[in-house]
Amino acid sequence: MRPAARDGNLVAAGFALTALTYGLGRFAYGLLLPQLREALSLGTVAAGWIGGGAFAAYCAGVLLAALGGDRLGERGVAVLAGLTATAGLGLVALAPSVPVLGAALALAGLSTGLTSPPLASAVARRFAAPARPSANGTINAGTAAGIVLSGAAALAFAAAWRELYALFALAGAAVTAWLWFAVPPGRDGPSAGAPARGLARPGLAPLCAAAFLMGASSTVVWTFGADMLRGEAGFAGARIAAAWMVLGLGGLAGGLTGRLVGHLGTGRAHRLALSGMVLGYALLAMAPALPTLAFAAMALFGAAYIASSGVLLIRGTALLADRAGLGLGIPFLAIAVGQMVGAPLLGAVLAGSGALAALALSAALAGGAMAWRMGAAPQPAAAAPVASRHQKGDRP
């Protein structure tokens, strides 16, 4: 296979793995939550804790990818991500009770943490520095494709959530086989003292704080969006699935995040994305009066969330250019910790004070994320050539 074809195959397989683990394994839970609650007598607070458990498993996956990456290599970790996603999705299809459902979704959540670090490392080794933001942004947009697929499948299968998850597991097996041939067998080269030194680098603390708050804010849609559409806007199953597809289609615009950062810089691009999330919450709050606004809200949230996570990815890999997997893993871990905290918190607020209070708190959290400026930061000598490519993107 020619080098250009191998590069394209890597990006395509990475896009598919991201669609599988994030779009189907992690975020389809929010779409199918109304059916799951009815079938398994699942309460709102318990649903929040299950969502938080899946995000906690994501954190464990990021750590496992960091610790096992040198031994397993990029291909090994990526294939492990596909296997755990396939197993988790299959177990959801068979879940007879709430505890089994929670364990299955935690296993699927583990796969998301394993996904991005090996892909970022493979991109760093395979692509020249100017091409990396575009490749990483395209792979990151796979989340949106998975969401569109889950929405389309929900429309086709209506309330048959067990059959849906079985279908997702079959797709996972196919993607896992593809990864074995598409991801290179090498590994991200070790960097002396990389984890400890990386955590001390200037600019990383604001990045993590912004990622944590953005992640916590986003769970109001990812975990409870479908529930709110049904309870507040009066949507039936078909309209909820259609709104989820609109969310995913909006998220596909996140594939252009690299260009957005090139024009605006990371700070301005991230504030714009967070503003889009806040506006999406406002539109969702108005949906009970004008239900069509829910579709605009979901499209805007999808585009803004994928753009925000893409900016954090680009910023992290620029700050840790000598260890791309760690540069991606740290901000994505911070997002997941925020989601782990946000899911049960917002579930409790939703159950106790209603949707408006939960949306207002989510908007406040996103506003807090805007306060953390991601300005230019000194880079270590080993990363200097790559950092220079991002000087425009690093300005606040």
BELBELDA-V947633 format. One line per field, one symbol per residue. ss: DSSP state (@ for helix, = for strand, . for the rest). phi: phi as a letter, one per 30 degrees, with the letter a starting at -180 (. if undefined). burial: + if it has 24 or more other C-alpha atoms within 12 Angstrom, else -. A space follows every 10 residues. Layout:
BEGIN
ss: ???
phi: ???
burial: ???
END
This chain:
BEGIN
ss: ..@@@@@@@@ @@@@@@@@@@ @@@@@@.@@@ @@@@@@@@@@ ...@@@@@@@ @@@@@@@@@@ @@@@@@@@@@ @@@@@@@@@@ @@@@@@@@@@ @@@@...@@@ @@@@@@@@@@ @@@@@@@@@@ @@@@@@..@@ @@@@@@@@@@ .@@@@@@@@@ @@@@@@@... @@@@@@@@@@ @@@@@@@@@@ @@........ ...@@@@@@. ...@@@@@@@ @@@@@@@@@@ @@..@@@@@@ @.....@@@@ @@@@@@@@@@ @@@@@@@@@@ @@@@.@@@@@ @@@@@@@@@@ @@@@@@.... ..@@@@@@@@ @@@@@@@@@@ @@@@@@@@@. ...@@@@@@@ @@@@@@@@@@ @@@@@@@@@@ @@@.@@@@@@ @@@@@@@@@@ .......... @@@@@@@@@@ .@@@..
phi: .deddddddd ddddeddddd dddcdccded dceedddddc hcdddddddd dddddddeed dddddddcdd ddiddddddd dddddddddd deecdcaded edddddddde ddddddeddd ddddddcded cdeddddddd deeddddddd ddddddchdd dddddddddd ddddddddee ccddddbddd beiedddddc dejddddddd dddddddddd cdcceddddd dcciddeddd ddddddeddd dddddceedd dddciddddd dddddddddd dddddddedb eddddddddd dedddddddd dddddddddb ddbddddddd ddddeddddd dddddddddd dcbjdddddd dddddddddd dddcddbdcd edceddeddc eddcdd
burial: ------+-++ ++++++++++ ++++++++++ +++++++--- --++++++++ ++++++++++ ++++++++++ -+++++++++ ++++++++++ +++-+--+-- ++++++++++ ++++++++++ +++++++-+- ++++++++++ ++++++++++ +++++--++- ++-+++++++ +++-++++++ -++++++++- ---+---++- +-++++++++ ++++++++++ ++++++++++ -++-++++++ ++++++++++ ++++++++++ ++-+++++++ ++++++++++ +++++++--- ++++++++++ ++++++++++ ++++++++++ ++++++++++ ++++++++++ ++++++++++ +---++-+++ ++++++++++ +++++++-++ --+--++-++ ++++-+
END
